[in-house]
Amino acid sequence: MRARSSKKNKINVVTLGCSKNLYDSEILISQLKANNKNVVHEEDGNIIVINTCGFIDNAKQESIDTILHYSELKKKGKIDRLYVTGCLSERYKDDLIKEIPDVDHFFGTSDLPHLLKYLRADYKKELLGERFLSTPKNYAYLKISEGCNRKCSFCAIPLMRGKHMSRPIDEIIQEAKQMASQGIKELILIAQELTYYGIDIYKERALSKLLKKLCRVEGIEWIRLHYAYPSGFPDEIIDVIKSEKKICNYLDIPLQHISDKILKSMRRGAGKNKINNLITKIRKKIPGIALRTTLIVGYPGEKTEDFEELCEWVKQTKFDRLGCFTYSHEENTHAYSLEDDVSDEDKKLRQNTIMKIQSEISSSLNKEKIGKIIKCIIDRFEDGYYIGRTEFDSPDVDNNVLIKSQSGHLRIGEFYDVKVNDSTEYDLIAEIV
């Protein structure tokens, strides 16, 4: 007979993957708290809910390793129940049931009411706008839509998240007001594809309309845009960023590559000329805007000349922020029918090459800021430094501003003007002015 843990029913929600998963976990925790459940986020508990990621190989492996870890704890009687939800569970539920039988139940990405029932809780529709926040008290993610209608050859997200579904504007505004009342000052707008917002429910791209209304929410000082698709990019968004002071001069546009051959195979809907014209247009209309992008290297058929073209383009374009992934060969995607013909070793070498180029660009851009006074928000205190960010930096993925504690006592979540005294590849060293 399996031993049972000595802990009382305490639900621990473990979150893996992206900010959209974190948002979903926060919604789950809010529902459980409203049912008077003892629930925590990534702490100790005897009932475990793992919110998994199934995006690429590394993320899938992390999810599997985490499930196996808690499965072992369950065998040893250290936890009592184990539930798995999220993208990996949505995509590979049948396989996971066979391979990891110690999991009590697997749930998909849209199974929240079903999951709550297993946790002996009721789904409360009246909680609209109310949400547990796991982020620092000054910023929060705001999901404006779910799913994606794009047909990118390498991407499995539509398999896990379904078709694009926009949330009504009024519902989003209500949630933003609730977060502002909790002290949140920065909203980070997330979706699989921001620019598609509104087409399904308003029959038009409505992101600019939503942004203008969000800018009217009292207490919110920064609004940041993540994941804007380049094909069909609405010009009015550029105009709104330029005209609305609350919207950060920051835009995340995942471009993936620049070789026309590769972009066509990726089914991205925008070639080299269209991408370059979009970048030029944005920078011309909003001088000083920080552009962030992500790239994929090692895609099937990526020859040396395609990669060299990509490297040269990165050098010339000088993105303020850039991330790079190695291609992951995903089942049931269009690209899965292609030969995965770039070795893992070459993929890694190409990734390292791109990131070395970017580190030099970032170092150079940071040096230009020495001596300048900039505005930043303080996220946390760590190792003798206050850690802040400018409007050009998103949390966890971008640069930090490091301020020595001798600069005086700073309040977490407040804005300060600082003078940049020094810099590294990815950080600024500053003092309060």
N, C-alpha and C positions, 0 to 999 in steps of 0.2 A: 504493500500500500504506500502510495506516494505521500511524503510528509507535506504539511501545509505550512506556509509562512506564519510567523507570529504577528505580523503587521495587520492592523485594521484595514478595512477596505479603503485604500488610497490609490487613486488612479493617476498614473504617471504617463503623460503624453510625450512621446519622443518624436522630434521632427527632423527629417532628412530632406536634402534637396534645396529648392529655390525659395525665394520670398513668397511665391504664390502658395507653396505648401505651408509656410509659416503662417500665412493669413488663414488658411483652412484650419490649422491647429488652434489658432486663437479663437475662431468661431466655435469649434468643438468644445474648448475649455469654457467659453462663455455659457454655452448651453448646459454643460455639466454643473457649473457653479449656480446657475439659475434653478437647477434641480436639487440644490443643497448637497451636492456631491463633494467629497474631499478630493480635489484634483490639483495636480501640480504640473509644471512643465520642466521636463528633464531633471527631475530629482528622484528621490527614492519613493517607491510605491510597490504594492503587491499585485496591482492590476495594471498591465502595460498595454498602451495603444501606440503602435509604431506607424507614423505617417511616412510612407516610403516614396522614393524617387525612382523612376524607371527610364530616365532620359537617355543616358549614354552608359557605356560599359562600366566606367569607374563608379558612377552613381548607383547603378544596379548592384554592383558588387558590394558597395558599402551597405546598401539596404539588406541584401542577403546576409551579410556578416552580422548585422545588427539583429536580424530576426533569429539567426542561429545562436547568438550570444544569449538572448533572452529565453530562447527555447531550452538551452542548457540550464539556465537558472530555474526554469520551471521544473525540469526533471529533478533538480536538487532540492526542490521544495522552497526555494527562496522567493519565488513569486507564485501567485495562485492562478491567474488568468492572463492570457496573451492574445491580443487582437492586432490584426494588421490591416491597414487601409492605405489609400493613396495610389499613386501612378503604377508602381510595380505590381501591386495587388490587382489593380484593374486590368493590367496587360497580361499577367501570367498567373491568374488566380488558380486555374485548373492544375498547372504544373506545381505550384507552390503547395497546394493541398496534398498532392501525392508525396512531395519531397520532404515537407516539414509538417508532419501530422500533429506535433505538439501544440501548434497554434490552434486556439479555440475557434476562431472564425476569421475569414478574410472578407474585406469589404472593398468596393470600388470607389471611384472618385466622387460619385453622386449618391452615395449610400448613407449620408449623415443621419437621417431619421432612423434607418435600420440599425446603424451602429449604436445610436443612443438607446434604442430598445434593449440591445444586449447588455448595455451598461445600466439598465434599469432606470432610464431617464426618458422624459417626454420631450419631443421637439417643440420648442416654444416660439411660434411665429412672432409673438409680440416683442421679441428681443431685437427687432430690426434697428440697426444703428448702434446697438450696444455690443462691445467686444472687449474681451480680455486682451491686454497688450503685453507682449513679451519683449518688445524692443525697449531701449532707453526711453525715459519719459518725454523726450523732446521730439521724437519722430515716430512715424508709423506708416505701414504700407496700406494702400487703399486699392483693392481690386475692383476694376470697373467693368470687367467682362470675363467670361470663361470660355475656354475652347478656342478653336481656330479653323477658318475655312481655307487657309492657304494650302498649297499643294507641294511644298518644298520636298525634294526627293529624299533628303536625308533624315527627315524629322518624323518621329513617331508620336508627337504630342496629340495630333487629332485622334489617334487610336485610343489614347488614354483619357483625353479631356473632352472629346466630342466636338461638335460644331460650335461656331462662335455664338455666344449668347450675351448680349449687353444687359447690364443692370439699368433700371430706370434712373433718370437724373435725380428725381426727388429722393429716391432711396439712398443714392450716393451722398447727396447733400446732407441728408439727415445723419448719416454715419459720420461725415466730416465734422458736423457740428458737435456730435457726441464726443468725438476725439478731441476737438478743441476745448471742450468743457473739462476734459481730463488733463489738460496742460500740453497737449501735442501742438507743436509749432511748425513742423515740417511734414507734409504729406508726400509720399512717394507713390505715384500712380503706376500700377502694374496691370498687365494683361498679357496674353500671348501675342496680341497685336493691337496696340493702342489706336492706330489710325482708323481701324475698321469700326470703332465704337459708334453705335447708333444705327448702322445700316439695317440691322434686323428688326428693330422696334420703331425707329423713326423714319426709315426709308431714306436716310441720308447720313453722311458722315457728320457726327454731332460732337466730336471731341472738343472743338473750339467753343461750342455753346456750353458744354459741361465745364470747361476750364474757366470761362468768364464767371459762371455762378459759384464755382469753388473759391475764386478770388474774393468774393463778397463775404465769405465765412469769417466772422470775427475771431481773432486769436491765431489763425493760420497765417504764418509769415513767409514760408517757402513752399512752393509746389514743384515737384521734380517729375520729369517724364522718362519712363523706362520702356524699352521695347517698341520702337516705332519702325514699321516696315517701310523700306525705301520705295517699293513699287506702288504707284498711285498715291504718293505722299501729298496730303492736302496743303496747298500753299497758305491757307488761312491759319494753320497752326503756327507757322513761322511768324505771321503778323501778330497773333495773340501772345506768343512768347516775348516778342519785341515790345508790345504795348502794355502788358500787365506786369507791374513791378514785383508781384508776389511769385511769379513763375521764374524759377532759376534759369539763368543762361546756361543751360545744360540740356543735352539731348542724347539719348542712347538709341542709336540706329544700328542694329546688327546687319552688317553688309556681307559677311561670310567669305567673299573672295572678290577678285577684280578681273580675272581672265574671262573673256567672253565665252570661251569654250566651256569652262567649268561652271560659270553662272547659268548658262543655258541648260547644262545637264542637271544642275541643282534645281531647276525650274523656279528661278527666283523672280522672273518677270521684269528684271531691270538689268541692262548690260553696262559695260564700262562707261560709256558716254553719259548715259542717264544718271548713273551714280555720281560721277564727277560733277555733272551740272547741278545736281541736287546739293552737293557739299558746297560748291561755289556760291550758289544762291543763298543758302543758309548763312554762310560766313559773311557774305556781302550785306545781307539785310540785318544781321545781328553780329557786329564786330565784337570779338572777344568771347563769343559763345564757346563753351567746352563741348566738343563732340566726342562721344564714346562709341566704340564699335567692338564687335567680336568677329573673329575669323575662324575658318576651318581649314586645316592643312591635312594633306594626305587623302583627299577625296579621290575616289576611283578615277583613274585616267589623268591625274595631276602629274604632268611631266615636269622635268627640271625647268624648262622654259616657262611653264605656267607659274611655278613657285618663284622663280627669279622675277617675273613680272609683278607678282604680289609683293615681294620684298622691296622692289624699286618704288612701287606705288605707296607703300607704307612710309618709306623714307621721304617721298615728295609731299605726301598729304599731311604728315605730322599731326596725327590724331592726338588730342589731349589725353585721352584715356583709351586703352586698348587691351582686350583679352584674346587669347588664342586657344582653341580646342583642337585636339587631334580627331580625325574622322572616326566615327563609331559605326560599324556595319550593322544596321538595325533590321531585324526581321519585319516583314510586311510593309516595308517602305519601298518606294519606287527604286531607290538606289541599291536595294538589296539584290536586284537582278543583275547588277553590274559586278565586275570582278574587283574585289578589294585588293588591288594590285600594288599598293604602296606598303612596304614592310613597316611593322611597328617601330623598328629602330629609326627608319627614315622619317616616319611621322614625328617622332619625338625630337629628332635633330632639327626638323623644319620648325616645329613649335618653338624650340629653344632659340633658333636663329631669329624668328619674328620677335620674340620677347626681348632678345638682346638689342635689336634695332629700336624697339619701343622704349627700353630703359634709357638708351642714349638720348632719344627724343625727349622723354620725360625729364631727364636730368637737365638738359639744355633749357627747356621751358621753365623749370623750377628756378634755375639760376637767374633768369630774367626777372623774377619776382623779388629778388633780394633788394632790400631797401624800401620796398613798397609797403603801404599800409592796406590791409585787407580786413574784411569782416568775416568772422567765423563763429560757429556755434560749438559749444563744448559738449562732447558726448560722454566722456568718462575721465577718471583719474587713474593712471597706471604707471608704475615704476618711476615715480617722482615727476611725472609729466601730466599736465592736462592735455587730453587728446581732443582736438577740434577738427572741423571741416569747413571749407568754404562752400559757396553756392555751386562751385564747379566740381564738387566731389560727393559721390553717393556713399553711404556707409558700407563697410565690409569689402567693397570692390575697388575703391579709388584711394587717392592720396589722403594723408592726414596732416594736420598742423600740430606740431609738438611745442608746448609752452611749459617752461620750467616752473616748478611749483613756487620758486622764489618770486615769481611775478605777482604774488599775492593770492589771496583766497578767491578762487573763481567758482561760480555756481554752475553745476551741471544743468544743461538745457538752456543756458542764457547765451546771448550774442555779445561778442566783444570785438573791438577794433584792435588788431595786432600789427606789429611791425616785423617783417621777415628779415632775420639776421643771417640765416644760412639755409642750405638745402641739401638734400640727398637725391637719389634717383626718384624716389616716390614720396618724399615727405618734405615739408617746410618746417624750419626751426624759427620760432618767433617769440616775441615778448609783448606784453600788454602796453599800449600807449596811453 
